Amino acid sequence: MVRKFFKKYSNKIGLPPGTMVHIGEKKVEKVRISVIDYDKDNYEMRELESVEEAFPFKETPTVTWLNIDGLHEIDILEKIGKHYNIHPLILEDILNTQQRPKIEILDDYIYVVLKMIAIDEQNELIIEQLSILLGENFVITFQESKGDIFDPVRERIKNSKGRIRKDGPDYLIYAIMDVVIDYYFSILEKLNETIEYLDDNVVENPDSALVQQIQQLKRKLIFLRKSVWPLRELISSLTREETNLIKESTMPYLRDLYDHTIQVNDNIETFRDMVSGILDVYLSSVSNKMNEVMKVLTIIATIFIPLTFIAGIYGMNFEFMPELRFHWGYPVIWMIMITIFVCMLFYFRRKRWL
């Protein structure tokens, strides 16, 4: 994956700034364009055959949510950039799916990059970059593939639930970001279940399979931290910067969103400490298990030292050893060795070495 990324990124070497090159996987065959246009009293949602069909909505007083699924058709982004007067560097960033979460606040629009993350039934992370443009009366979202986590937002718009139809595009971008961050909590819940499972099994059954699961979990937490940590500054910028695109009535919701990002970050840091602790417990358990094995082997070796000594003495076969011709010599030697064995076991148990 890393090699493929750098191979695609190398295609931009030597090109002028703002040159539009898609960096990432082609996740859809054909770009899908949809639009939702609404105000307090009206609602319209439809699929578009071409991006030009969305341009008339820019001149209406209603709120327009234009969603683009698929980034590989560069001409579509060029048309959007020309019609909405988007800077070429912003368009270049939209096409680069390896961006870290960030925000650009300009006079006519605000550009936001997020990582939209979900988790499948196998507890694997599904990662997609989400780029958002907020304008005076529009929100444009750019996704890598079809299907997303915004159906609850669409339902609220369609059924006029809450205040989403009463407020402007700034509240819509808040609602979109809120769903993204809410899914971070659901991912943390799944990861917490995995941590509890590892914590319960690391002492009772510290096998090598647990180490692999622990390492996978650490990688997931590292990626989550990289995706969530910049959100603090991102949302803080929205609440601090003076811009006409964010109304004062939306500020309390953005501050609440900022609190959610703090909670997610705190949970991630806690989980990282817990996973590190689980790994330490695993290493201690393996070490203790090895110590138990070594203790048993040492005791067995210690018991056989005097027995081997006796067997060695009477195995030398010298002609003038007096005990060699003793009639009861063989059973007597056996009795002596058994007595030594029992006495040593009793001594080890008394010392609680066994």
N, C-alpha and C positions, 0 to 999 in steps of 0.2 A: 504493500500500500504506500509506504514512504517512497520507495523507488519510483512508483508510477506517478506520484504527486510531483516529485522533482523533475521527472521527465517531461511532464506537461508544463510545469512552471518554466522550464528552460526554453520553451517556445517563445517566451516574452523577452528573452535576452536581446538587447540592442534596439528594441522597439521604443517609440516615443511614449512618454507618459500619457495615459488616457486611451491607449490602444486597447480595443476590446477583444480579449481572448478568453474563451471559456476554460477555466481551470477546475477540473472535477470530473465526476463520472456522469455520463449521459444516462439518466434514470428513467426517461420517458421517450417514446418514439416520436410523439407529436406534442407540441406545446398546447396546453389547454388554458383558455382565457375565460374567466367568468367575472361578472360584475353584479354587485348589489348596490342599488341606489334607493335612498330612503330619506324621509324626514318624519316629522311627528305624525303626519296623516297619510303618507304614501309609502309604498314599498314595491320594489321591483327587483327580481333576481333572474338572470338568464345567462346562458352560455353564449359566447361570441365566436363567430367564424374567423374574424380578423380583429387585430388590435385597434384598427381605425374606428370600429363601431363604438368603442368606449370614449373616443375623444369628445363627442358632443356633450357628455356628462360634465366635462370640466367647466363649462359655461353655465351650468345650472346652479341654483342656490342649495340644492339638496346635498346630502353627504353621499359620496361615491366610494365604494370599496372595490377596487380592481385587483383581482388575484391572478397571478401568472404561475402556472405549474410547468416547470421545465425551463432551463436556462441556455440550452445549447443553440437555439435559433437567435443569433446575435442581431439580425435585422429587426426583430421585434423590439428588443431593448433600444436599438438606435432610434426607432420611431417614437417610442415612449420618451426617450431622453430629449428628442427634438421638440415634441409637442409640449411636454411639461417643463422644458428648459432645465434639464438635469445636467449637472456638470459631468464632463467625460470621466473624471477621476472617480466619481461616485458610481457611474455605470461600470467602470473597470472593476471596482470593488464588489459590485453585485455579482459579476461573473466569476469572481474568485471565491470558490466555496471553502477555502481554507482560512477565511478571516476569523479573527478573534472577536468576541462581542465588543462593540464600540458604538459611538454616537457622533454624528456631525450635525451641528446646528447652524443652518444658513438663514439668510433673510427670507427666502420664499418657501423653504421646506426643511424638514428634519429627516436625516437618514439614520436608521438604527439597524444594527446587525445582532441577531440572537442565534443561539443554538437550540433548535427544537428537538427535544430528546424524549423518546418513549421507550418502553421496555416490552419485549415480546414474551411469549409463554416459556421460552427457554432462558429467561432472565438475561438475554442479550440486549445491549443498548442499540436502539435505532436512532441514528443521528442525522440531522438535516439542518442545513443553514437556512435561516429565515432573514430576508432583507425587507425592511419596511421604509416606505417613503410617506411622510405626513405633510400634506399641503393645507391650503386654506379651506378647501372643501372636499378633499379627497385623501384616501389612504390606498397605497399600492403595496401589495405584498408579493414577494418573489420567492418561490419555493423550488426545490430541486425535483420533486416528484409529485404525483397525484396522491391525494389522500392526506389528511392532516388531522389536527386535534381541535379545530375551530368550529366544529358542529354546534357546540353549546352557544357560541357567540352568534352564529347564524340563526339558531332557533330563537334567541332573545330578540334579535332584530326582526325576524319574521313575525313573531307573536307579540312584539312590543312589550317585552317583559323588562321591568326595571326602568332605568332612565336612559337606556342606550339610544332610543329613537328621539329622545328629547334633546340630547346633547350633540355636540359636534364631532368632528373627526378625531379631536384630541382624546375624547372619551373612548372612541373606538380603538385607538392604538393602545390605550390603557387596558381595555378588555382583552385585546389580543395578547399583550405581554403578560397579563394576569393568568391567562390559560397556560401559557408556556411555563411560567413559574410554578403554577399549581401542579403541573405534571412532574416537575422536579420533586415535589413532596411525595407523589405516588411512587417515583423511582426510589426515593430514600426509604419508603416503607418496605419495598421489595428487598432492597439491600439489607435492611435491618433484619428481615427474616433470615437471610443468608448468614448474617453475622451471628444470630442466635443459634442457628444450626451448627456453625463451625465452633462456636463457643462450647456447645454441649458435647461435641464429639472430639474436640482436640485433646482432652485429657483421657477419655475412655478408649478412644481408638485413634491414636496419632499415626495414621499411615501417610504414605507419600501423596495420595490423591488429595488430601486436605491442603497440602502445600500449593498445589496447582490452583485449587479454588481460592486460596488466600491471595495468591499472586494476581489472579484474574480480578478479584474484588478490589485489590489495591489499584490496578490499572483503571478500573471504572471510576473509583473515587478521585483519582488524579485527573481524569478527563472531566469529571463533573466539576471539580474545583476550578479547572481552567475555563470552563464554560460559564460558571456562576460568579466567580470572584469579580470579573470586570463589570458585572451588572450593578454592583454597588455604586461605582463611579458613574455608570451610564444613567441610572435612574436619578442619582443625586444631581447630575448635570441638568436633567429635565426640570427638577424642582428649583434649581438655583438660577439658571440662565433666564435672562429677560427676553422673552419672545412672544409675539402676538399669536403664535400658533397654539400655545397652551393657555387655556383659560384658568382664571383663579379658582373656579368651581371644581376643576379637575385636580388641583394640587393635593387636597387631602387623600385622594385615591392613589396618587403617585407616591405620596409619603407612606401610605399603607403598603404599597408594593415594595418600597424600599425596606420596610420592616420585614417583609416576607423573604427578601433576598438575604437579609442578615440571619434570619432563622435557618435558611437553607445552608448558608455558609457555616454557621455554627454546628449544624448537624453533620455536615461533611467533615469538619475538623474533628468532631467527636468520634465519628465512625473511623476516621483514619487512625486515631489513637487506639480505638478498640481493636482494629485489625492488627496494628503493630503489637498490641498486647497479646492477641491471640497467637501471633507468630512466635512471640517470646515464650508463651506457654507451651506451644508445640515443640519448640526446641528444647525447653526444659523437660517436657514429657519424654521426648526421644532420648535425651541425655540420662534421665532417671531410669528409663527402660534399659538402656545400655548398661548403666551402672548395676542394675539388678542382675542382668545376664552375667556381667563380669564378676559380680559377687558370688554367684552360684558356681561359676567356673573356677574361681579362686579357691572356694571352699573345697570343691571336688579335688583340685590339684593339691591343696594342703593335706587333705585326708590321705591321698595316695603317696605323699612323700615318705612317711615312715614305713608304709607297706612296701613301697618300692625299695627302700633301704634294706628291709629284712629280706625281701626276695633277691636283692642284689647280693647280699652277704652269702646266702645259701645257694646262690646260683654260680658261685665261683668254681666249685668242683675241685678244690684242693684235696689231695689224698689224705692228709692227716687232720682234717676237720673232725673233731670228736663227735659232733651231733649227727654226722652223716650216717652212722651205723646204729643210732639209737632207734629202737623198735617203734616207739611212739612219737618220734620226731616230727613226722609230717602232720598228724592231727594237732600236736602241741603248737606248732608254728601257726596253723590255721586259727587255733583258739586265741593265740596272742594277737594276731592281726585283727580278728573280729573284735576282740576286747579294745584294742586301740581305736578301731573305727567307731564303736559305740561311745567310748569315752570322749572322743573328739566331737561327735555329734551332740552329746550332752553339754559339753563345754560351749560349743557355738550357740546352742539354744539359750543357755544361761546368760551368755553375753548379748543375746538378741541379735545375733548376726544371721540367724535363720528365721 
